[in-house]
Amino acid sequence: FDVLHSLLPKAERERVSPAELREHWNNLTRDRVERLVHALRSALREQAPIDEKEDIALMEYGGGRRAKLIREEEGWCIESIE
């Protein structure tokens, strides 16, 4: 979970510890996590288009859901996964 934590925006990393992040993910159903990971991997494998405008990038995956990334000083971070 340290790696996943490092992909969060700085403000979120300061607010949530890796342990809290682990607890959040552990509270999700295994099926939900597996579907999310499968949908994201499929989108990446199929080279889903990424709409990048300045410091925001959006990638659609799995039937209209979107991942939103933001560029910070240290690089791209995952702001949200719908």
Legacy VTK file of the C-alpha trace (Angstrom):
# vtk DataFile Version 3.0
C-alpha trace
ASCII
DATASET POLYDATA
POINTS 82 float
0.000 0.000 0.000
3.025 2.265 0.218
3.227 2.306 -3.589
-0.481 3.047 -3.956
-0.117 5.784 -1.324
2.742 7.335 -3.309
0.418 7.707 -6.326
-2.019 9.924 -4.415
-1.852 13.726 -4.713
0.298 15.373 -2.052
-2.652 16.804 -0.095
-4.258 13.358 0.065
-0.967 11.698 1.108
-0.736 14.164 3.981
-4.321 13.431 5.045
-4.349 9.622 4.721
-1.667 7.216 5.942
-0.749 3.994 4.085
-2.421 2.071 6.948
-5.659 4.027 6.508
-5.506 3.437 2.770
-5.042 -0.288 3.366
-8.057 -0.303 5.695
-10.192 1.455 3.070
-9.229 -1.039 0.341
-9.723 -3.981 2.697
-13.282 -2.803 3.335
-14.104 -3.076 -0.383
-15.382 -6.396 -1.607
-12.840 -8.581 -3.354
-15.123 -8.783 -6.382
-15.306 -4.983 -6.666
-11.522 -4.606 -6.491
-10.983 -7.375 -9.057
-13.469 -5.759 -11.473
-11.792 -2.366 -11.065
-8.296 -3.754 -11.645
-9.489 -5.794 -14.642
-11.205 -2.772 -16.216
-8.139 -0.540 -15.730
-5.749 -3.177 -17.088
-7.971 -3.757 -20.112
-8.110 -0.028 -20.860
-4.327 0.234 -20.647
-3.778 -2.905 -22.737
-6.152 -1.572 -25.406
-4.387 1.790 -25.258
-7.476 3.727 -24.259
-7.154 7.370 -25.251
-6.008 9.727 -22.543
-7.342 13.268 -22.805
-4.596 15.484 -21.420
-5.123 19.205 -20.892
-2.446 21.074 -19.015
-2.117 19.363 -15.623
-5.188 17.110 -15.844
-5.546 13.825 -17.711
-8.699 11.733 -18.085
-8.865 8.123 -19.221
-12.143 6.327 -19.828
-12.362 2.669 -18.866
-14.976 0.005 -18.301
-18.126 1.409 -19.876
-17.826 5.153 -19.405
-16.086 5.338 -16.034
-13.065 7.631 -15.803
-9.750 7.828 -14.059
-8.577 11.378 -13.349
-4.888 12.130 -12.968
-3.275 15.393 -12.007
0.284 16.505 -12.610
2.114 17.678 -9.522
5.722 18.675 -8.977
6.817 15.040 -8.481
4.815 13.717 -11.456
1.353 12.329 -12.246
-0.935 11.342 -9.366
-4.283 9.551 -9.283
-6.886 12.025 -8.115
-9.921 9.794 -8.615
-11.138 6.560 -10.099
-14.889 6.513 -10.698
LINES 1 83
82 0 1 2 3 4 5 6 7 8 9 10 11 12 13 14 15 16 17 18 19 20 21 22 23 24 25 26 27 28 29 30 31 32 33 34 35 36 37 38 39 40 41 42 43 44 45 46 47 48 49 50 51 52 53 54 55 56 57 58 59 60 61 62 63 64 65 66 67 68 69 70 71 72 73 74 75 76 77 78 79 80 81
